[in-house]
Amino acid sequence: MTPDAGRALIGTDAEAWAREVVGTHETATCEPATVRLSAGPRTETRAHVAISAARTVRNDHGIATEMWREDRRVVLAYGPSGRWLVDVAVVGG
């Protein structure tokens, strides 16, 4: 994951986490994710992908299964590793 994408994950404050997740005894599991190239712009070092999975959430209120999908940009890491890294979410076209 790129540093920008990692910073974007830190969005839930401690009070909201305690109330909404810990307080309701919430657990979540996901099926294996699917990743597909999307129609976004592509270069030799960047591409847009659609990541999706079925997520099941259990808490004091019951069980719910929902489809989760997020469009992300992936970038080729500089240097000898040649790894593709997940970058920030793609908004719009």
DRENPA-3360 file (N, C-alpha, C; in nm, 2 decimals, always signed):
BEGIN
1 = MTPDAGRA = +0.08/-0.12/+0.00/+0.00/+0.00/+0.00/+0.09/+0.12/+0.00 ~ +0.05/+0.22/-0.07/+0.13/+0.35/-0.08/+0.10/+0.43/+0.05 ~ +0.19/+0.52/+0.09/+0.17/+0.60/+0.21/+0.04/+0.68/+0.21 ~ +0.00/+0.73/+0.09/-0.12/+0.81/+0.08/-0.24/+0.72/+0.11 ~ -0.24/+0.60/+0.06/-0.35/+0.50/+0.08/-0.36/+0.46/+0.23 ~ -0.24/+0.44/+0.29/-0.24/+0.41/+0.44/-0.29/+0.51/+0.52 ~ -0.26/+0.64/+0.49/-0.32/+0.75/+0.57/-0.47/+0.76/+0.56 ~ -0.52/+0.73/+0.44/-0.67/+0.73/+0.42/-0.74/+0.63/+0.51;
9 = LIGTDAEA = -0.68/+0.53/+0.55/-0.75/+0.43/+0.64/-0.77/+0.48/+0.78 ~ -0.69/+0.58/+0.82/-0.70/+0.62/+0.96/-0.81/+0.73/+0.96 ~ -0.94/+0.69/+0.96/-1.05/+0.78/+0.96/-1.14/+0.77/+1.08 ~ -1.13/+0.67/+1.16/-1.23/+0.64/+1.27/-1.16/+0.68/+1.40 ~ -1.22/+0.78/+1.47/-1.17/+0.82/+1.60/-1.19/+0.71/+1.70 ~ -1.12/+0.72/+1.81/-1.13/+0.61/+1.92/-1.27/+0.61/+1.98 ~ -1.33/+0.72/+2.00/-1.47/+0.72/+2.06/-1.57/+0.65/+1.97 ~ -1.57/+0.68/+1.84/-1.66/+0.62/+1.75/-1.63/+0.47/+1.74;
17 = WAREVVGT = -1.50/+0.43/+1.74/-1.47/+0.29/+1.73/-1.52/+0.21/+1.85 ~ -1.50/+0.27/+1.97/-1.55/+0.21/+2.10/-1.70/+0.19/+2.10 ~ -1.77/+0.29/+2.05/-1.92/+0.29/+2.05/-1.97/+0.20/+1.94 ~ -1.92/+0.21/+1.82/-1.98/+0.14/+1.71/-1.93/-0.01/+1.69 ~ -1.81/-0.03/+1.72/-1.75/-0.17/+1.69/-1.74/-0.25/+1.82 ~ -1.66/-0.19/+1.92/-1.64/-0.26/+2.05/-1.77/-0.27/+2.12 ~ -1.85/-0.17/+2.13/-1.97/-0.16/+2.21/-2.08/-0.26/+2.16 ~ -2.08/-0.29/+2.03/-2.18/-0.38/+1.98/-2.13/-0.52/+1.96;
25 = HETATCEP = -2.00/-0.55/+2.00/-1.93/-0.68/+1.98/-1.93/-0.72/+1.84 ~ -1.89/-0.62/+1.75/-1.89/-0.64/+1.61/-1.77/-0.72/+1.56 ~ -1.80/-0.82/+1.47/-1.69/-0.89/+1.40/-1.73/-0.89/+1.26 ~ -1.63/-0.90/+1.17/-1.66/-0.90/+1.03/-1.56/-1.00/+0.96 ~ -1.61/-1.07/+0.86/-1.53/-1.16/+0.78/-1.56/-1.13/+0.64 ~ -1.46/-1.15/+0.55/-1.48/-1.13/+0.41/-1.44/-1.26/+0.33 ~ -1.51/-1.28/+0.22/-1.47/-1.39/+0.13/-1.35/-1.34/+0.06 ~ -1.28/-1.43/-0.01/-1.16/-1.38/-0.09/-1.20/-1.27/-0.18;
33 = ATVRLSAG = -1.12/-1.17/-0.19/-1.15/-1.05/-0.28/-1.12/-1.08/-0.42 ~ -1.19/-1.02/-0.51/-1.17/-1.02/-0.66/-1.12/-0.89/-0.70 ~ -1.02/-0.89/-0.79/-0.96/-0.77/-0.84/-0.97/-0.77/-0.99 ~ -1.03/-0.67/-1.05/-1.04/-0.66/-1.20/-0.99/-0.52/-1.24 ~ -0.93/-0.52/-1.36/-0.90/-0.39/-1.42/-1.03/-0.32/-1.45 ~ -1.03/-0.19/-1.43/-1.15/-0.11/-1.46/-1.12/-0.03/-1.58 ~ -1.22/+0.05/-1.62/-1.21/+0.13/-1.74/-1.13/+0.26/-1.73 ~ -1.07/+0.28/-1.61/-1.00/+0.40/-1.59/-0.87/+0.41/-1.67;
41 = PRTETRAH = -0.81/+0.53/-1.67/-0.69/+0.55/-1.75/-0.58/+0.45/-1.70 ~ -0.50/+0.41/-1.80/-0.39/+0.31/-1.77/-0.26/+0.36/-1.84 ~ -0.15/+0.35/-1.77/-0.02/+0.37/-1.82/+0.07/+0.25/-1.79 ~ +0.20/+0.26/-1.82/+0.29/+0.15/-1.78/+0.31/+0.14/-1.63 ~ +0.28/+0.24/-1.56/+0.31/+0.24/-1.41/+0.19/+0.27/-1.33 ~ +0.07/+0.29/-1.39/-0.05/+0.31/-1.31/-0.17/+0.25/-1.38 ~ -0.27/+0.20/-1.30/-0.39/+0.14/-1.35/-0.50/+0.16/-1.25 ~ -0.62/+0.15/-1.30/-0.74/+0.16/-1.20/-0.79/+0.01/-1.19;
49 = VAISAART = -0.83/-0.03/-1.07/-0.88/-0.16/-1.05/-1.01/-0.15/-0.97 ~ -1.10/-0.25/-0.98/-1.21/-0.26/-0.89/-1.19/-0.38/-0.80 ~ -1.20/-0.36/-0.67/-1.18/-0.46/-0.57/-1.31/-0.49/-0.51 ~ -1.35/-0.62/-0.50/-1.48/-0.65/-0.44/-1.48/-0.78/-0.36 ~ -1.57/-0.79/-0.27/-1.58/-0.90/-0.18/-1.71/-0.90/-0.11 ~ -1.76/-1.02/-0.07/-1.88/-1.03/+0.02/-1.83/-1.02/+0.16 ~ -1.89/-0.93/+0.24/-1.85/-0.91/+0.38/-1.97/-0.95/+0.47 ~ -1.94/-1.03/+0.57/-2.05/-1.06/+0.67/-2.01/-1.00/+0.80;
57 = VRNDHGIA = -2.10/-0.92/+0.85/-2.08/-0.85/+0.98/-2.18/-0.91/+1.09 ~ -2.13/-0.95/+1.20/-2.21/-1.00/+1.31/-2.19/-0.90/+1.43 ~ -2.30/-0.87/+1.49/-2.30/-0.78/+1.62/-2.42/-0.81/+1.70 ~ -2.44/-0.73/+1.80/-2.55/-0.76/+1.89/-2.69/-0.74/+1.82 ~ -2.69/-0.68/+1.71/-2.82/-0.66/+1.63/-2.84/-0.77/+1.53 ~ -2.75/-0.86/+1.51/-2.77/-0.97/+1.42/-2.66/-0.99/+1.32 ~ -2.69/-1.05/+1.20/-2.59/-1.08/+1.10/-2.64/-1.01/+0.97 ~ -2.55/-0.95/+0.90/-2.58/-0.89/+0.77/-2.46/-0.92/+0.67;
65 = TEMWREDR = -2.50/-0.97/+0.55/-2.40/-0.99/+0.45/-2.42/-0.88/+0.34 ~ -2.31/-0.82/+0.30/-2.32/-0.72/+0.20/-2.20/-0.73/+0.10 ~ -2.23/-0.68/-0.02/-2.12/-0.68/-0.12/-2.04/-0.55/-0.10 ~ -1.91/-0.56/-0.10/-1.83/-0.44/-0.08/-1.75/-0.42/-0.21 ~ -1.74/-0.30/-0.26/-1.66/-0.27/-0.38/-1.60/-0.14/-0.36 ~ -1.47/-0.13/-0.40/-1.40/+0.00/-0.40/-1.31/+0.00/-0.52 ~ -1.31/+0.12/-0.59/-1.23/+0.14/-0.70/-1.10/+0.21/-0.65 ~ -0.99/+0.15/-0.69/-0.86/+0.20/-0.64/-0.76/+0.22/-0.76;
73 = RVVLAYGP = -0.66/+0.30/-0.74/-0.56/+0.31/-0.84/-0.44/+0.22/-0.78 ~ -0.37/+0.16/-0.87/-0.25/+0.08/-0.83/-0.14/+0.14/-0.91 ~ -0.02/+0.15/-0.84/+0.10/+0.21/-0.90/+0.22/+0.11/-0.89 ~ +0.30/+0.11/-0.99/+0.42/+0.03/-0.99/+0.52/+0.09/-0.90 ~ +0.58/+0.02/-0.81/+0.68/+0.07/-0.71/+0.81/+0.10/-0.79 ~ +0.87/+0.21/-0.75/+1.00/+0.24/-0.81/+1.10/+0.15/-0.75 ~ +1.21/+0.12/-0.82/+1.32/+0.04/-0.76/+1.31/-0.10/-0.81 ~ +1.40/-0.18/-0.76/+1.41/-0.32/-0.81/+1.30/-0.42/-0.77;
81 = SGRWLVDV = +1.21/-0.38/-0.68/+1.11/-0.48/-0.63/+1.01/-0.50/-0.74 ~ +0.97/-0.40/-0.82/+0.87/-0.41/-0.92/+0.73/-0.45/-0.88 ~ +0.70/-0.42/-0.75/+0.57/-0.46/-0.70/+0.46/-0.36/-0.74 ~ +0.34/-0.40/-0.75/+0.23/-0.31/-0.77/+0.17/-0.28/-0.63 ~ +0.15/-0.15/-0.60/+0.10/-0.11/-0.47/-0.04/-0.05/-0.48 ~ -0.12/-0.08/-0.39/-0.26/-0.02/-0.38/-0.24/+0.12/-0.34 ~ -0.31/+0.21/-0.42/-0.30/+0.35/-0.39/-0.44/+0.40/-0.35 ~ -0.46/+0.53/-0.36/-0.58/+0.60/-0.31/-0.70/+0.55/-0.38;
89 = AVVGG = -0.82/+0.57/-0.32/-0.95/+0.54/-0.38/-0.97/+0.63/-0.50 ~ -1.03/+0.58/-0.60/-1.06/+0.65/-0.72/-1.20/+0.71/-0.71 ~ -1.22/+0.84/-0.72/-1.35/+0.91/-0.71/-1.38/+0.96/-0.84 ~ -1.50/+0.93/-0.89/-1.54/+0.98/-1.03/-1.47/+0.91/-1.14 ~ -1.46/+0.98/-1.25/-1.39/+0.92/-1.37/-1.25/+0.95/-1.37;
% end
